[in-house]
């Protein structure tokens, strides 16, 4: 029987163990997509207790606690931090089979050198010890401990990026804190907050938005602002890819005129048919994709999340509190036509395709293979197993699908997609799974036992591919 979560955790072969310990373990982290709060980074925040750093904003844990029958007061409510921690400790023993069980104990091990399983009995002593250790950990201390080379935050086009500027000016951390351009509110013309989002965008760009030309100029201005502050990627959270051109099927001036009409009607509060709304969304995605291409940015497309499906919970707690799920849209036709539209105009940027629905992974992997090229290794990427898929089965499946359909060696690897500064052991979890896959292939005779080549592959996927992929165009 193997020891519980020891140094060879998940590494079931000698080859896997060697690959992890000699090639993967010491590679830096490029966490290119996360939801950390830039102000907390700029303030080099220190956390008052284990509950605030561990449970605050973490809807993964909130869902698990609800499933365990924990009252909402101890999840997002007004209970004391220690009470919330105890509620989490009561839940952890029931998490066997869930990645949260492994992540929780990896975080205890790597941050606090605590190797005892967390449960209701061990919780008081673990809390006491963690409270003694926590003052040693500021945000920058965490970045240094885990060799975090860069993080990509998620930022609205109207954000000032003042905290990114402060971080860069202070030079207090070697970690690159890069904004990512997230224009969902500008694309979602059918959502209630659209007009307000346009007003904020216009204010940030210094120009009121009353027509399509104003909107495009404002977006260009903000993209330039983001670019000057180190942005290397956009991010789009979409249920599905829209695709509607002009009513005559064209993608030129007629399309632009129709989109202009749609925008003016929406700003005036007039009704607009569904087709026109889809045409607007398609036009904006196309325009933005061309802007990303011009600057060498990466376009990330996160697909197939259905959000806030529990309406009473939404009214009580708001969005992003653990009431989202996997959507099941058909994606192949619209995505293919959208990518082809950009490709046909020479405007297709480097692109990462994610889906929350595992049924889509082979579809995405085969579509992206049709748009590789431009002398860019892995220009089109099958995104890391995301959200409900970032467990062992999901990670293994995603990497094996990429290996079956493309080049696993060119994969840009793991991201946390997290709001927590304690999430970096997820990169270790991913690397152990990667080394397990490769080690198994070696020991079953499926690939050569060439440690030099395999270790380079592991280091590339763990960090170096992402470093190259998200680099400035003049990076060498």
Secondary structure, 3 states (H helix, E strand, C coil): CCCCCCCCCCCCCHHHHHHHHHHHCCCCEEECCCCCCHHHHHCCCECCCHHHHHHCCCHHHHHHHHHCCCCHHHCCCCCCHHHHHHHHHHHHHHHCCCHHHHHHHHHHHHHHCCCCCCCCCCHHHHHHHHHHHHCCCEHHHHHHHCCEEEEECCECCCCCCHHHHHHHHHCCCCCEEECEECCHHHHCCCCCCHHHHHHHHHHHHCCCCCCHHHHHHHHHHHHHHHHHCCCCEEEEEECCCCCCCCCCCCCCHHHHHHHHHHHHHHHCCCCCCHHHHHHHHHHHHHHHHHHHHHHCCEEEEEECEECCCCHHHHHHHCCCCCCCEECCCCCHHHHHHHHHHHHHCCCCCEEEEEECCHHHHHHHHHHHCCCCECCECCCEEECCCCHHHCCHHHHHHHHHHHHHHCCHHHCCCCCCCCCCCCCCHHHHHHHHHHHHHHHHHHHCCCCCCCHHHHHHHHHHHHHHHHHHHCCCCCCC
